[in-house]
Amino acid sequence: MAYERDMAIVFDSVTKAVIVSFRGATVYLPGPYADRKEAVLIAEAHCRRLGW
């Protein structure tokens, strides 16, 4: 699935958290998530709840 313009998902491998930038809002999802793949799935689900 293609991301919207200016949408970003960043996984922090130290804290195992993910940061999501979507439609002008930045959200920190603390996790911990097992790996980047899980974190991205959670972040994308968050964006879908917001209308993506």
Biopython code that builds the backbone (N, CA, C, O; Angstrom):
import numpy as np
from Bio.PDB.StructureBuilder import StructureBuilder

atoms = [
    (1, "MET", "N", (0.851, -1.178, 0.000)),
    (1, "MET", "CA", (0.000, 0.000, 0.000)),
    (1, "MET", "C", (0.895, 1.240, 0.000)),
    (1, "MET", "O", (1.820, 1.337, 0.806)),
    (2, "ALA", "N", (0.629, 2.165, -0.880)),
    (2, "ALA", "CA", (1.419, 3.393, -0.967)),
    (2, "ALA", "C", (1.071, 4.341, 0.180)),
    (2, "ALA", "O", (-0.092, 4.488, 0.555)),
    (3, "TYR", "N", (2.089, 4.969, 0.716)),
    (3, "TYR", "CA", (1.876, 5.952, 1.777)),
    (3, "TYR", "C", (1.430, 7.276, 1.172)),
    (3, "TYR", "O", (1.741, 7.591, 0.022)),
    (4, "GLU", "N", (0.701, 8.039, 1.965)),
    (4, "GLU", "CA", (0.306, 9.382, 1.541)),
    (4, "GLU", "C", (1.528, 10.291, 1.575)),
    (4, "GLU", "O", (2.528, 9.999, 2.231)),
    (5, "ARG", "N", (1.420, 11.392, 0.854)),
    (5, "ARG", "CA", (2.489, 12.379, 0.858)),
    (5, "ARG", "C", (2.754, 12.847, 2.292)),
    (5, "ARG", "O", (1.813, 13.103, 3.043)),
    (6, "ASP", "N", (3.993, 12.957, 2.663)),
    (6, "ASP", "CA", (4.446, 13.404, 3.993)),
    (6, "ASP", "C", (4.115, 12.422, 5.114)),
    (6, "ASP", "O", (4.250, 12.769, 6.287)),
    (7, "MET", "N", (3.695, 11.229, 4.788)),
    (7, "MET", "CA", (3.459, 10.205, 5.809)),
    (7, "MET", "C", (4.786, 9.502, 6.082)),
    (7, "MET", "O", (5.526, 9.180, 5.152)),
    (8, "ALA", "N", (5.085, 9.265, 7.359)),
    (8, "ALA", "CA", (6.336, 8.593, 7.698)),
    (8, "ALA", "C", (6.125, 7.689, 8.908)),
    (8, "ALA", "O", (5.358, 8.006, 9.818)),
    (9, "ILE", "N", (6.816, 6.572, 8.896)),
    (9, "ILE", "CA", (6.811, 5.633, 10.017)),
    (9, "ILE", "C", (8.269, 5.337, 10.346)),
    (9, "ILE", "O", (9.031, 4.897, 9.485)),
    (10, "VAL", "N", (8.652, 5.581, 11.604)),
    (10, "VAL", "CA", (10.037, 5.380, 12.022)),
    (10, "VAL", "C", (10.055, 4.452, 13.228)),
    (10, "VAL", "O", (9.416, 4.726, 14.244)),
    (11, "PHE", "N", (10.792, 3.352, 13.108)),
    (11, "PHE", "CA", (10.948, 2.397, 14.199)),
    (11, "PHE", "C", (12.234, 2.709, 14.943)),
    (11, "PHE", "O", (13.295, 2.846, 14.333)),
    (12, "ASP", "N", (12.139, 2.822, 16.266)),
    (12, "ASP", "CA", (13.311, 3.048, 17.115)),
    (12, "ASP", "C", (13.759, 1.697, 17.654)),
    (12, "ASP", "O", (13.104, 1.131, 18.529)),
    (13, "SER", "N", (14.857, 1.181, 17.147)),
    (13, "SER", "CA", (15.313, -0.157, 17.529)),
    (13, "SER", "C", (15.850, -0.225, 18.955)),
    (13, "SER", "O", (15.991, -1.318, 19.503)),
    (14, "VAL", "N", (16.148, 0.906, 19.559)),
    (14, "VAL", "CA", (16.637, 0.919, 20.936)),
    (14, "VAL", "C", (15.464, 0.798, 21.913)),
    (14, "VAL", "O", (15.484, -0.045, 22.810)),
    (15, "THR", "N", (14.445, 1.641, 21.739)),
    (15, "THR", "CA", (13.300, 1.628, 22.659)),
    (15, "THR", "C", (12.202, 0.683, 22.202)),
    (15, "THR", "O", (11.282, 0.387, 22.965)),
    (16, "LYS", "N", (12.289, 0.202, 20.955)),
    (16, "LYS", "CA", (11.285, -0.688, 20.348)),
    (16, "LYS", "C", (9.931, 0.002, 20.183)),
    (16, "LYS", "O", (8.884, -0.646, 20.207)),
    (17, "ALA", "N", (9.968, 1.317, 20.017)),
    (17, "ALA", "CA", (8.761, 2.124, 19.814)),
    (17, "ALA", "C", (8.675, 2.527, 18.344)),
    (17, "ALA", "O", (9.600, 2.285, 17.568)),
    (18, "VAL", "N", (7.558, 3.141, 17.976)),
    (18, "VAL", "CA", (7.395, 3.625, 16.606)),
    (18, "VAL", "C", (6.817, 5.039, 16.645)),
    (18, "VAL", "O", (5.982, 5.368, 17.487)),
    (19, "ILE", "N", (7.282, 5.855, 15.718)),
    (19, "ILE", "CA", (6.791, 7.223, 15.584)),
    (19, "ILE", "C", (6.094, 7.312, 14.233)),
    (19, "ILE", "O", (6.642, 6.901, 13.210)),
    (20, "VAL", "N", (4.882, 7.854, 14.242)),
    (20, "VAL", "CA", (4.074, 7.944, 13.030)),
    (20, "VAL", "C", (3.761, 9.409, 12.743)),
    (20, "VAL", "O", (3.278, 10.130, 13.616)),
    (21, "SER", "N", (4.034, 9.834, 11.539)),
    (21, "SER", "CA", (3.646, 11.161, 11.086)),
    (21, "SER", "C", (2.593, 10.960, 10.006)),
    (21, "SER", "O", (2.863, 10.362, 8.964)),
    (22, "PHE", "N", (1.391, 11.463, 10.265)),
    (22, "PHE", "CA", (0.271, 11.228, 9.355)),
    (22, "PHE", "C", (-0.656, 12.427, 9.364)),
    (22, "PHE", "O", (-1.177, 12.819, 10.408)),
    (23, "ARG", "N", (-0.856, 13.005, 8.190)),
    (23, "ARG", "CA", (-1.747, 14.153, 8.001)),
    (23, "ARG", "C", (-1.472, 15.289, 8.986)),
    (23, "ARG", "O", (-2.390, 15.857, 9.579)),
    (24, "GLY", "N", (-0.204, 15.601, 9.143)),
    (24, "GLY", "CA", (0.194, 16.746, 9.955)),
    (24, "GLY", "C", (0.320, 16.479, 11.442)),
    (24, "GLY", "O", (0.696, 17.377, 12.195)),
    (25, "ALA", "N", (0.018, 15.273, 11.882)),
    (25, "ALA", "CA", (0.125, 14.938, 13.298)),
    (25, "ALA", "C", (1.205, 13.881, 13.494)),
    (25, "ALA", "O", (1.313, 12.936, 12.712)),
    (26, "THR", "N", (1.999, 14.050, 14.541)),
    (26, "THR", "CA", (3.024, 13.069, 14.880)),
    (26, "THR", "C", (2.628, 12.388, 16.173)),
    (26, "THR", "O", (2.293, 13.045, 17.159)),
    (27, "VAL", "N", (2.670, 11.054, 16.161)),
    (27, "VAL", "CA", (2.242, 10.259, 17.312)),
    (27, "VAL", "C", (3.347, 9.279, 17.673)),
    (27, "VAL", "O", (3.957, 8.659, 16.802)),
    (28, "TYR", "N", (3.589, 9.152, 18.953)),
    (28, "TYR", "CA", (4.565, 8.195, 19.485)),
    (28, "TYR", "C", (3.789, 6.998, 20.029)),
    (28, "TYR", "O", (2.962, 7.148, 20.928)),
    (29, "LEU", "N", (4.055, 5.816, 19.487)),
    (29, "LEU", "CA", (3.427, 4.585, 19.969)),
    (29, "LEU", "C", (4.514, 3.793, 20.691)),
    (29, "LEU", "O", (5.386, 3.210, 20.046)),
    (30, "PRO", "N", (4.471, 3.766, 22.033)),
    (30, "PRO", "CA", (5.597, 3.289, 22.822)),
    (30, "PRO", "C", (5.939, 1.802, 22.726)),
    (30, "PRO", "O", (7.079, 1.432, 23.009)),
    (31, "GLY", "N", (5.024, 0.958, 22.349)),
    (31, "GLY", "CA", (5.362, -0.466, 22.279)),
    (31, "GLY", "C", (5.606, -1.060, 23.654)),
    (31, "GLY", "O", (4.891, -0.697, 24.587)),
    (32, "PRO", "N", (6.552, -1.933, 23.834)),
    (32, "PRO", "CA", (7.583, -2.311, 22.872)),
    (32, "PRO", "C", (7.054, -3.289, 21.823)),
    (32, "PRO", "O", (6.189, -4.121, 22.096)),
    (33, "TYR", "N", (7.600, -3.161, 20.623)),
    (33, "TYR", "CA", (7.261, -4.051, 19.522)),
    (33, "TYR", "C", (8.440, -4.987, 19.276)),
    (33, "TYR", "O", (9.596, -4.601, 19.447)),
    (34, "ALA", "N", (8.144, -6.196, 18.881)),
    (34, "ALA", "CA", (9.179, -7.223, 18.727)),
    (34, "ALA", "C", (10.230, -6.844, 17.690)),
    (34, "ALA", "O", (11.418, -7.112, 17.869)),
    (35, "ASP", "N", (9.778, -6.214, 16.596)),
    (35, "ASP", "CA", (10.700, -5.856, 15.518)),
    (35, "ASP", "C", (10.068, -4.773, 14.654)),
    (35, "ASP", "O", (8.938, -4.349, 14.897)),
    (36, "ARG", "N", (10.811, -4.331, 13.645)),
    (36, "ARG", "CA", (10.333, -3.264, 12.765)),
    (36, "ARG", "C", (9.050, -3.679, 12.039)),
    (36, "ARG", "O", (8.136, -2.869, 11.887)),
    (37, "LYS", "N", (8.980, -4.909, 11.600)),
    (37, "LYS", "CA", (7.813, -5.374, 10.865)),
    (37, "LYS", "C", (6.538, -5.230, 11.704)),
    (37, "LYS", "O", (5.528, -4.725, 11.214)),
    (38, "GLU", "N", (6.582, -5.664, 12.949)),
    (38, "GLU", "CA", (5.412, -5.535, 13.835)),
    (38, "GLU", "C", (5.070, -4.065, 14.073)),
    (38, "GLU", "O", (3.899, -3.686, 14.057)),
    (39, "ALA", "N", (6.087, -3.246, 14.292)),
    (39, "ALA", "CA", (5.863, -1.823, 14.562)),
    (39, "ALA", "C", (5.200, -1.134, 13.373)),
    (39, "ALA", "O", (4.293, -0.323, 13.556)),
    (40, "VAL", "N", (5.640, -1.446, 12.167)),
    (40, "VAL", "CA", (5.061, -0.843, 10.969)),
    (40, "VAL", "C", (3.609, -1.275, 10.810)),
    (40, "VAL", "O", (2.765, -0.453, 10.454)),
    (41, "LEU", "N", (3.299, -2.539, 11.063)),
    (41, "LEU", "CA", (1.914, -3.003, 10.986)),
    (41, "LEU", "C", (1.019, -2.251, 11.965)),
    (41, "LEU", "O", (-0.099, -1.871, 11.618)),
    (42, "ILE", "N", (1.499, -2.037, 13.177)),
    (42, "ILE", "CA", (0.738, -1.288, 14.189)),
    (42, "ILE", "C", (0.562, 0.166, 13.752)),
    (42, "ILE", "O", (-0.524, 0.730, 13.885)),
    (43, "ALA", "N", (1.622, 0.765, 13.235)),
    (43, "ALA", "CA", (1.558, 2.162, 12.785)),
    (43, "ALA", "C", (0.590, 2.318, 11.614)),
    (43, "ALA", "O", (-0.174, 3.281, 11.566)),
    (44, "GLU", "N", (0.620, 1.382, 10.679)),
    (44, "GLU", "CA", (-0.304, 1.448, 9.546)),
    (44, "GLU", "C", (-1.747, 1.260, 10.005)),
    (44, "GLU", "O", (-2.652, 1.905, 9.475)),
    (45, "ALA", "N", (-1.970, 0.394, 10.974)),
    (45, "ALA", "CA", (-3.323, 0.212, 11.526)),
    (45, "ALA", "C", (-3.806, 1.513, 12.170)),
    (45, "ALA", "O", (-4.973, 1.884, 12.040)),
    (46, "HIS", "N", (-2.906, 2.193, 12.859)),
    (46, "HIS", "CA", (-3.242, 3.495, 13.464)),
    (46, "HIS", "C", (-3.693, 4.477, 12.380)),
    (46, "HIS", "O", (-4.684, 5.185, 12.557)),
    (47, "CYS", "N", (-2.975, 4.518, 11.271)),
    (47, "CYS", "CA", (-3.313, 5.427, 10.173)),
    (47, "CYS", "C", (-4.657, 5.035, 9.542)),
    (47, "CYS", "O", (-5.442, 5.905, 9.165)),
    (48, "ARG", "N", (-4.914, 3.759, 9.432)),
    (48, "ARG", "CA", (-6.199, 3.313, 8.866)),
    (48, "ARG", "C", (-7.370, 3.769, 9.737)),
    (48, "ARG", "O", (-8.418, 4.156, 9.220)),
    (49, "ARG", "N", (-7.191, 3.722, 11.059)),
    (49, "ARG", "CA", (-8.249, 4.187, 11.968)),
    (49, "ARG", "C", (-8.526, 5.676, 11.767)),
    (49, "ARG", "O", (-9.626, 6.153, 12.048)),
    (50, "LEU", "N", (-7.522, 6.403, 11.280)),
    (50, "LEU", "CA", (-7.680, 7.839, 11.042)),
    (50, "LEU", "C", (-8.155, 8.156, 9.630)),
    (50, "LEU", "O", (-8.237, 9.326, 9.256)),
    (51, "GLY", "N", (-8.471, 7.124, 8.835)),
    (51, "GLY", "CA", (-9.056, 7.363, 7.531)),
    (51, "GLY", "C", (-8.193, 7.088, 6.325)),
    (51, "GLY", "O", (-8.596, 7.402, 5.205)),
    (52, "TRP", "N", (-7.035, 6.521, 6.509)),
    (52, "TRP", "CA", (-6.151, 6.220, 5.373)),
    (52, "TRP", "C", (-6.738, 5.178, 4.499)),
    (52, "TRP", "O", (-6.133, 4.800, 3.496)),
]
sb = StructureBuilder()
sb.init_structure("model")
sb.init_model(0)
sb.init_chain("A")
sb.init_seg("    ")
for serial, (resi, resn, name, xyz) in enumerate(atoms, 1):
    if name == "N":
        sb.init_residue(resn, " ", resi, " ")
    sb.init_atom(name, np.array(xyz, "f"), 0.0, 1.0, " ", f" {name:<3s}", serial, name[0])
structure = sb.get_structure()
